[in-house]
């Protein structure tokens, strides 16, 4: 489970905070996949994989989740409660 924020930070698992670009690159390399292979395997464009790994901060969550699903992870929106009223 993940938590999306302004910089697309998420928890995976909950006790480890990691940047999306670092997580994706680490998981891709551990799986011995090239960026091209990851794009083909997940059905997204090579450009998106490269942009995520380079730290792009705006992208479609559904496409990001399409890639993260391969590694058993996803981004979600975490709504903060209003403590002032």
C-alpha positions as protocol buffer text, in pm:
chain_id: "A"
residue {
  index: 1
  type: UNK
  ca { x: 0 y: 0 z: 0 }
}
residue {
  index: 2
  type: UNK
  ca { x: 132 y: 347 z: -76 }
}
residue {
  index: 3
  type: UNK
  ca { x: 63 y: 706 z: 9 }
}
residue {
  index: 4
  type: UNK
  ca { x: 85 y: 974 z: -257 }
}
residue {
  index: 5
  type: UNK
  ca { x: 196 y: 1323 z: -163 }
}
residue {
  index: 6
  type: UNK
  ca { x: 326 y: 1636 z: -330 }
}
residue {
  index: 7
  type: UNK
  ca { x: 654 y: 1467 z: -420 }
}
residue {
  index: 8
  type: UNK
  ca { x: 498 y: 1124 z: -485 }
}
residue {
  index: 9
  type: UNK
  ca { x: 645 y: 971 z: -174 }
}
residue {
  index: 10
  type: UNK
  ca { x: 496 y: 647 z: -55 }
}
residue {
  index: 11
  type: UNK
  ca { x: 549 y: 380 z: 204 }
}
residue {
  index: 12
  type: UNK
  ca { x: 649 y: 29 z: 102 }
}
residue {
  index: 13
  type: UNK
  ca { x: 613 y: -149 z: 335 }
}
residue {
  index: 14
  type: UNK
  ca { x: 473 y: 98 z: 585 }
}
residue {
  index: 15
  type: UNK
  ca { x: 793 y: 142 z: 784 }
}
residue {
  index: 16
  type: UNK
  ca { x: 1010 y: 240 z: 483 }
}
residue {
  index: 17
  type: UNK
  ca { x: 966 y: 579 z: 318 }
}
residue {
  index: 18
  type: UNK
  ca { x: 1102 y: 590 z: -34 }
}
residue {
  index: 19
  type: UNK
  ca { x: 1083 y: 815 z: -337 }
}
residue {
  index: 20
  type: UNK
  ca { x: 886 y: 669 z: -628 }
}
residue {
  index: 21
  type: UNK
  ca { x: 1173 y: 705 z: -874 }
}
residue {
  index: 22
  type: UNK
  ca { x: 1419 y: 529 z: -641 }
}
residue {
  index: 23
  type: UNK
  ca { x: 1168 y: 252 z: -565 }
}
residue {
  index: 24
  type: UNK
  ca { x: 1092 y: 183 z: -930 }
}
residue {
  index: 25
  type: UNK
  ca { x: 1457 y: 181 z: -1032 }
}
residue {
  index: 26
  type: UNK
  ca { x: 1552 y: -46 z: -742 }
}
residue {
  index: 27
  type: UNK
  ca { x: 1270 y: -292 z: -815 }
}
residue {
  index: 28
  type: UNK
  ca { x: 1344 y: -293 z: -1189 }
}
residue {
  index: 29
  type: UNK
  ca { x: 1712 y: -365 z: -1133 }
}
residue {
  index: 30
  type: UNK
  ca { x: 1640 y: -636 z: -873 }
}
residue {
  index: 31
  type: UNK
  ca { x: 1413 y: -797 z: -1132 }
}
residue {
  index: 32
  type: UNK
  ca { x: 1696 y: -771 z: -1388 }
}
residue {
  index: 33
  type: UNK
  ca { x: 1477 y: -574 z: -1629 }
}
residue {
  index: 34
  type: UNK
  ca { x: 1582 y: -296 z: -1863 }
}
residue {
  index: 35
  type: UNK
  ca { x: 1360 y: 10 z: -1888 }
}
residue {
  index: 36
  type: UNK
  ca { x: 1245 y: -119 z: -2227 }
}
residue {
  index: 37
  type: UNK
  ca { x: 1155 y: -461 z: -2084 }
}
residue {
  index: 38
  type: UNK
  ca { x: 967 y: -304 z: -1792 }
}
residue {
  index: 39
  type: UNK
  ca { x: 767 y: -83 z: -2029 }
}
residue {
  index: 40
  type: UNK
  ca { x: 678 y: -381 z: -2250 }
}
residue {
  index: 41
  type: UNK
  ca { x: 595 y: -608 z: -1958 }
}
residue {
  index: 42
  type: UNK
  ca { x: 362 y: -351 z: -1797 }
}
residue {
  index: 43
  type: UNK
  ca { x: 205 y: -215 z: -2116 }
}
residue {
  index: 44
  type: UNK
  ca { x: 319 y: 145 z: -2074 }
}
residue {
  index: 45
  type: UNK
  ca { x: 546 y: 359 z: -2286 }
}
residue {
  index: 46
  type: UNK
  ca { x: 922 y: 362 z: -2242 }
}
residue {
  index: 47
  type: UNK
  ca { x: 904 y: 740 z: -2202 }
}
residue {
  index: 48
  type: UNK
  ca { x: 688 y: 706 z: -1888 }
}
residue {
  index: 49
  type: UNK
  ca { x: 930 y: 461 z: -1728 }
}
residue {
  index: 50
  type: UNK
  ca { x: 1220 y: 695 z: -1799 }
}
residue {
  index: 51
  type: UNK
  ca { x: 1032 y: 1000 z: -1670 }
}
residue {
  index: 52
  type: UNK
  ca { x: 941 y: 827 z: -1343 }
}
residue {
  index: 53
  type: UNK
  ca { x: 1298 y: 713 z: -1285 }
}
residue {
  index: 54
  type: UNK
  ca { x: 1420 y: 1067 z: -1358 }
}
residue {
  index: 55
  type: UNK
  ca { x: 1188 y: 1206 z: -1089 }
}
residue {
  index: 56
  type: UNK
  ca { x: 907 y: 1363 z: -1291 }
}
residue {
  index: 57
  type: UNK
  ca { x: 650 y: 1487 z: -1039 }
}
residue {
  index: 58
  type: UNK
  ca { x: 334 y: 1498 z: -1251 }
}
residue {
  index: 59
  type: UNK
  ca { x: 192 y: 1187 z: -1413 }
}
residue {
  index: 60
  type: UNK
  ca { x: -123 y: 978 z: -1432 }
}
residue {
  index: 61
  type: UNK
  ca { x: -172 y: 763 z: -1123 }
}
residue {
  index: 62
  type: UNK
  ca { x: -337 y: 484 z: -1323 }
}
residue {
  index: 63
  type: UNK
  ca { x: -29 y: 449 z: -1543 }
}
residue {
  index: 64
  type: UNK
  ca { x: 206 y: 459 z: -1244 }
}
residue {
  index: 65
  type: UNK
  ca { x: -6 y: 193 z: -1070 }
}
residue {
  index: 66
  type: UNK
  ca { x: 3 y: -16 z: -1386 }
}
residue {
  index: 67
  type: UNK
  ca { x: 381 y: -34 z: -1347 }
}
residue {
  index: 68
  type: UNK
  ca { x: 387 y: -69 z: -967 }
}
residue {
  index: 69
  type: UNK
  ca { x: 142 y: -362 z: -981 }
}
residue {
  index: 70
  type: UNK
  ca { x: 423 y: -574 z: -1125 }
}
residue {
  index: 71
  type: UNK
  ca { x: 606 y: -527 z: -792 }
}
residue {
  index: 72
  type: UNK
  ca { x: 301 y: -566 z: -566 }
}
residue {
  index: 73
  type: UNK
  ca { x: 279 y: -193 z: -486 }
}
residue {
  index: 74
  type: UNK
  ca { x: 43 y: 94 z: -565 }
}
residue {
  index: 75
  type: UNK
  ca { x: -3 y: 466 z: -507 }
}
residue {
  index: 76
  type: UNK
  ca { x: -314 y: 583 z: -322 }
}
residue {
  index: 77
  type: UNK
  ca { x: -447 y: 916 z: -207 }
}
residue {
  index: 78
  type: UNK
  ca { x: -425 y: 973 z: 166 }
}
residue {
  index: 79
  type: UNK
  ca { x: -680 y: 1228 z: 285 }
}
residue {
  index: 80
  type: UNK
  ca { x: -568 y: 1414 z: 595 }
}
residue {
  index: 81
  type: UNK
  ca { x: -826 y: 1494 z: 860 }
}
residue {
  index: 82
  type: UNK
  ca { x: -893 y: 1858 z: 939 }
}
residue {
  index: 83
  type: UNK
  ca { x: -799 y: 1910 z: 1303 }
}
residue {
  index: 84
  type: UNK
  ca { x: -917 y: 2272 z: 1313 }
}
residue {
  index: 85
  type: UNK
  ca { x: -1288 y: 2230 z: 1255 }
}
